Every structure is written in C-alpha cells, then in structure tokens.
Amino acid sequence: MTTLLSPEIDTVGELTDRCDRCGAAAKLEVELASGGDLAFCGHHANRYDADIRRIGRKIRIEEGFGWAGK
C-alpha cells in the first residue's frame, strides 16, 4: 500500500507509550493509514523511517527527538 499524501507530523511534549519492537520508551507514534497505531523508540523510528512515512497517516514525534524521516 502506498499513500498519496505525506503524513501529518506533529511534535508533542512527551510520549508515554513503549516501543512495539523492543519495549524502550517511545519517541515516535504513527497512526497507520490502514488503521491502528504503532510506537517506536528512537533507534527503531530511525531504522524504519521510510516505511513509517509510507504507511503513516499521522505521526507524533516527542519534542527534542531528531527523527531521520523529518
């Protein structure tokens, strides 16, 4: 699946979720275009930046986190 528009990106003060890959503190949350949400730590957010931008409808980034996809 490919989205036709870039996802909306918001910066938030603090995220409280844990990374869905490793359980570390989330630095980025993505609302999927297909429904549902995923959370990523800084390492996994940067590792999967292209995929996140491709499948995301809305992205929330913790303030101060330097995401490779932005």
VMD Tcl script that builds the backbone (N, CA, C; Angstrom):
set m [mol new atoms 210]
animate dup $m
set s [atomselect $m all]
$s set {name element resname resid chain x y z} {
  {N N MET 1 A 0.837 -1.171 0.000}
  {CA C MET 1 A 0.000 0.000 0.000}
  {C C MET 1 A 0.885 1.239 0.000}
  {N N THR 2 A 0.547 2.222 -0.813}
  {CA C THR 2 A 1.273 3.466 -0.882}
  {C C THR 2 A 0.316 4.614 -0.617}
  {N N THR 3 A 0.708 5.528 0.257}
  {CA C THR 3 A -0.128 6.697 0.492}
  {C C THR 3 A 0.203 7.742 -0.551}
  {N N LEU 4 A -0.801 8.518 -0.958}
  {CA C LEU 4 A -0.600 9.531 -1.978}
  {C C LEU 4 A -0.124 10.852 -1.397}
  {N N LEU 5 A -0.406 11.089 -0.131}
  {CA C LEU 5 A -0.023 12.323 0.532}
  {C C LEU 5 A 0.976 12.039 1.637}
  {N N SER 6 A 1.776 13.031 1.962}
  {CA C SER 6 A 2.696 12.889 3.082}
  {C C SER 6 A 1.901 12.868 4.380}
  {N N PRO 7 A 2.368 12.106 5.364}
  {CA C PRO 7 A 1.645 12.079 6.637}
  {C C PRO 7 A 1.749 13.416 7.367}
  {N N GLU 8 A 0.730 13.723 8.141}
  {CA C GLU 8 A 0.749 14.896 9.015}
  {C C GLU 8 A 1.723 14.601 10.151}
  {N N ILE 9 A 2.615 15.536 10.453}
  {CA C ILE 9 A 3.613 15.341 11.505}
  {C C ILE 9 A 3.427 16.404 12.576}
  {N N ASP 10 A 3.250 15.952 13.821}
  {CA C ASP 10 A 3.096 16.848 14.969}
  {C C ASP 10 A 4.194 16.568 15.981}
  {N N THR 11 A 4.663 17.612 16.649}
  {CA C THR 11 A 5.605 17.469 17.751}
  {C C THR 11 A 4.823 17.615 19.048}
  {N N VAL 12 A 5.055 16.685 19.980}
  {CA C VAL 12 A 4.360 16.704 21.266}
  {C C VAL 12 A 5.398 16.755 22.390}
  {N N GLY 13 A 4.971 17.215 23.543}
  {CA C GLY 13 A 5.883 17.364 24.679}
  {C C GLY 13 A 6.489 16.062 25.146}
  {N N GLU 14 A 5.659 15.045 25.324}
  {CA C GLU 14 A 6.156 13.767 25.851}
  {C C GLU 14 A 5.234 12.635 25.403}
  {N N LEU 15 A 5.822 11.520 25.058}
  {CA C LEU 15 A 5.066 10.314 24.735}
  {C C LEU 15 A 5.173 9.347 25.904}
  {N N THR 16 A 4.113 8.605 26.174}
  {CA C THR 16 A 4.118 7.687 27.310}
  {C C THR 16 A 4.107 6.223 26.897}
  {N N ASP 17 A 3.950 5.946 25.597}
  {CA C ASP 17 A 3.930 4.556 25.131}
  {C C ASP 17 A 5.325 3.953 25.126}
  {N N ARG 18 A 5.366 2.656 24.902}
  {CA C ARG 18 A 6.622 1.913 24.782}
  {C C ARG 18 A 6.757 1.434 23.343}
  {N N CYS 19 A 7.976 1.257 22.879}
  {CA C CYS 19 A 8.258 0.792 21.518}
  {C C CYS 19 A 7.640 -0.588 21.294}
  {N N ASP 20 A 6.911 -0.726 20.199}
  {CA C ASP 20 A 6.290 -2.013 19.864}
  {C C ASP 20 A 7.310 -3.050 19.403}
  {N N ARG 21 A 8.536 -2.656 19.105}
  {CA C ARG 21 A 9.587 -3.600 18.695}
  {C C ARG 21 A 10.405 -4.108 19.880}
  {N N CYS 22 A 10.780 -3.189 20.804}
  {CA C CYS 22 A 11.719 -3.602 21.855}
  {C C CYS 22 A 11.295 -3.228 23.278}
  {N N GLY 23 A 10.256 -2.420 23.439}
  {CA C GLY 23 A 9.780 -2.053 24.766}
  {C C GLY 23 A 10.430 -0.826 25.379}
  {N N ALA 24 A 11.382 -0.204 24.683}
  {CA C ALA 24 A 12.005 1.026 25.192}
  {C C ALA 24 A 10.995 2.176 25.118}
  {N N ALA 25 A 11.307 3.285 25.756}
  {CA C ALA 25 A 10.428 4.453 25.730}
  {C C ALA 25 A 10.231 4.929 24.291}
  {N N ALA 26 A 8.979 5.171 23.927}
  {CA C ALA 26 A 8.654 5.616 22.570}
  {C C ALA 26 A 9.086 7.062 22.360}
  {N N LYS 27 A 9.610 7.338 21.194}
  {CA C LYS 27 A 9.952 8.700 20.770}
  {C C LYS 27 A 9.084 9.132 19.599}
  {N N LEU 28 A 8.401 8.179 18.970}
  {CA C LEU 28 A 7.564 8.451 17.812}
  {C C LEU 28 A 6.373 7.495 17.824}
  {N N GLU 29 A 5.193 8.027 17.532}
  {CA C GLU 29 A 3.987 7.215 17.373}
  {C C GLU 29 A 3.438 7.491 15.982}
  {N N VAL 30 A 2.969 6.449 15.327}
  {CA C VAL 30 A 2.415 6.605 13.985}
  {C C VAL 30 A 1.003 6.023 13.945}
  {N N GLU 31 A 0.083 6.811 13.410}
  {CA C GLU 31 A -1.274 6.345 13.149}
  {C C GLU 31 A -1.249 5.814 11.721}
  {N N LEU 32 A -1.541 4.544 11.569}
  {CA C LEU 32 A -1.436 3.897 10.268}
  {C C LEU 32 A -2.586 4.283 9.352}
  {N N ALA 33 A -2.297 4.422 8.072}
  {CA C ALA 33 A -3.328 4.726 7.088}
  {C C ALA 33 A -4.365 3.611 7.034}
  {N N SER 34 A -3.950 2.390 7.329}
  {CA C SER 34 A -4.847 1.226 7.286}
  {C C SER 34 A -5.606 1.029 8.595}
  {N N GLY 35 A -5.330 1.864 9.602}
  {CA C GLY 35 A -5.965 1.756 10.912}
  {C C GLY 35 A -4.999 1.239 11.954}
  {N N GLY 36 A -5.157 1.668 13.179}
  {CA C GLY 36 A -4.277 1.258 14.265}
  {C C GLY 36 A -3.122 2.212 14.465}
  {N N ASP 37 A -2.333 1.952 15.495}
  {CA C ASP 37 A -1.197 2.790 15.860}
  {C C ASP 37 A 0.004 1.916 16.180}
  {N N LEU 38 A 1.185 2.460 15.960}
  {CA C LEU 38 A 2.429 1.822 16.370}
  {C C LEU 38 A 3.291 2.863 17.067}
  {N N ALA 39 A 4.105 2.408 18.016}
  {CA C ALA 39 A 5.039 3.287 18.724}
  {C C ALA 39 A 6.452 2.751 18.512}
  {N N PHE 40 A 7.415 3.673 18.389}
  {CA C PHE 40 A 8.806 3.290 18.146}
  {C C PHE 40 A 9.742 4.086 19.043}
  {N N CYS 41 A 10.780 3.417 19.543}
  {CA C CYS 41 A 11.857 4.108 20.241}
  {C C CYS 41 A 12.658 4.887 19.191}
  {N N GLY 42 A 13.612 5.682 19.618}
  {CA C GLY 42 A 14.421 6.453 18.678}
  {C C GLY 42 A 15.159 5.583 17.681}
  {N N HIS 43 A 15.750 4.495 18.151}
  {CA C HIS 43 A 16.507 3.594 17.277}
  {C C HIS 43 A 15.617 3.013 16.182}
  {N N HIS 44 A 14.485 2.471 16.562}
  {CA C HIS 44 A 13.609 1.834 15.571}
  {C C HIS 44 A 12.887 2.854 14.692}
  {N N ALA 45 A 12.576 4.029 15.223}
  {CA C ALA 45 A 11.963 5.080 14.401}
  {C C ALA 45 A 12.905 5.486 13.278}
  {N N ASN 46 A 14.196 5.624 13.591}
  {CA C ASN 46 A 15.166 5.996 12.560}
  {C C ASN 46 A 15.468 4.832 11.621}
  {N N ARG 47 A 15.462 3.635 12.137}
  {CA C ARG 47 A 15.732 2.468 11.298}
  {C C ARG 47 A 14.634 2.269 10.245}
  {N N TYR 48 A 13.384 2.525 10.629}
  {CA C TYR 48 A 12.245 2.287 9.736}
  {C C TYR 48 A 11.620 3.586 9.220}
  {N N ASP 49 A 12.396 4.667 9.145}
  {CA C ASP 49 A 11.838 5.971 8.785}
  {C C ASP 49 A 11.111 5.970 7.441}
  {N N ALA 50 A 11.651 5.349 6.419}
  {CA C ALA 50 A 10.995 5.335 5.099}
  {C C ALA 50 A 9.665 4.588 5.157}
  {N N ASP 51 A 9.633 3.461 5.861}
  {CA C ASP 51 A 8.389 2.694 5.987}
  {C C ASP 51 A 7.346 3.479 6.782}
  {N N ILE 52 A 7.775 4.150 7.840}
  {CA C ILE 52 A 6.853 4.935 8.664}
  {C C ILE 52 A 6.210 6.031 7.826}
  {N N ARG 53 A 7.005 6.736 7.034}
  {CA C ARG 53 A 6.464 7.799 6.187}
  {C C ARG 53 A 5.513 7.234 5.136}
  {N N ARG 54 A 5.781 6.034 4.660}
  {CA C ARG 54 A 4.971 5.420 3.605}
  {C C ARG 54 A 3.618 4.936 4.128}
  {N N ILE 55 A 3.583 4.367 5.329}
  {CA C ILE 55 A 2.348 3.768 5.833}
  {C C ILE 55 A 1.596 4.656 6.821}
  {N N GLY 56 A 2.217 5.754 7.242}
  {CA C GLY 56 A 1.613 6.601 8.259}
  {C C GLY 56 A 0.627 7.618 7.712}
  {N N ARG 57 A -0.405 7.848 8.489}
  {CA C ARG 57 A -1.375 8.900 8.181}
  {C C ARG 57 A -1.079 10.120 9.045}
  {N N LYS 58 A -0.702 9.865 10.289}
  {CA C LYS 58 A -0.359 10.932 11.229}
  {C C LYS 58 A 0.800 10.442 12.092}
  {N N ILE 59 A 1.787 11.293 12.284}
  {CA C ILE 59 A 2.975 10.938 13.063}
  {C C ILE 59 A 3.131 11.947 14.192}
  {N N ARG 60 A 3.357 11.435 15.403}
  {CA C ARG 60 A 3.618 12.272 16.570}
  {C C ARG 60 A 5.063 12.004 17.021}
  {N N ILE 61 A 5.848 13.065 17.121}
  {CA C ILE 61 A 7.262 12.957 17.495}
  {C C ILE 61 A 7.470 13.684 18.812}
  {N N GLU 62 A 8.167 13.027 19.736}
  {CA C GLU 62 A 8.471 13.669 21.010}
  {C C GLU 62 A 9.426 14.835 20.792}
  {N N GLU 63 A 9.130 15.953 21.431}
  {CA C GLU 63 A 9.959 17.151 21.323}
  {C C GLU 63 A 11.410 16.828 21.687}
  {N N GLY 64 A 12.339 17.296 20.853}
  {CA C GLY 64 A 13.761 17.068 21.090}
  {C C GLY 64 A 14.314 15.844 20.398}
  {N N PHE 65 A 13.437 14.974 19.849}
  {CA C PHE 65 A 13.908 13.786 19.153}
  {C C PHE 65 A 14.224 14.124 17.710}
  {N N GLY 66 A 15.421 13.807 17.260}
  {CA C GLY 66 A 15.842 14.072 15.881}
  {C C GLY 66 A 15.547 12.878 14.984}
  {N N TRP 67 A 14.361 12.857 14.403}
  {CA C TRP 67 A 13.951 11.741 13.559}
  {C C TRP 67 A 14.535 11.881 12.163}
  {N N ALA 68 A 15.101 10.808 11.636}
  {CA C ALA 68 A 15.710 10.788 10.308}
  {C C ALA 68 A 14.691 11.069 9.202}
  {N N GLY 69 A 13.410 10.777 9.450}
  {CA C GLY 69 A 12.390 10.947 8.421}
  {C C GLY 69 A 11.828 12.350 8.297}
  {N N LYS 70 A 12.267 13.238 9.143}
  {CA C LYS 70 A 11.704 14.602 9.124}
  {C C LYS 70 A 12.581 15.547 8.364}
}
mol reanalyze $m
mol bondsrecalc $m
mol representation Tube
mol addrep $m
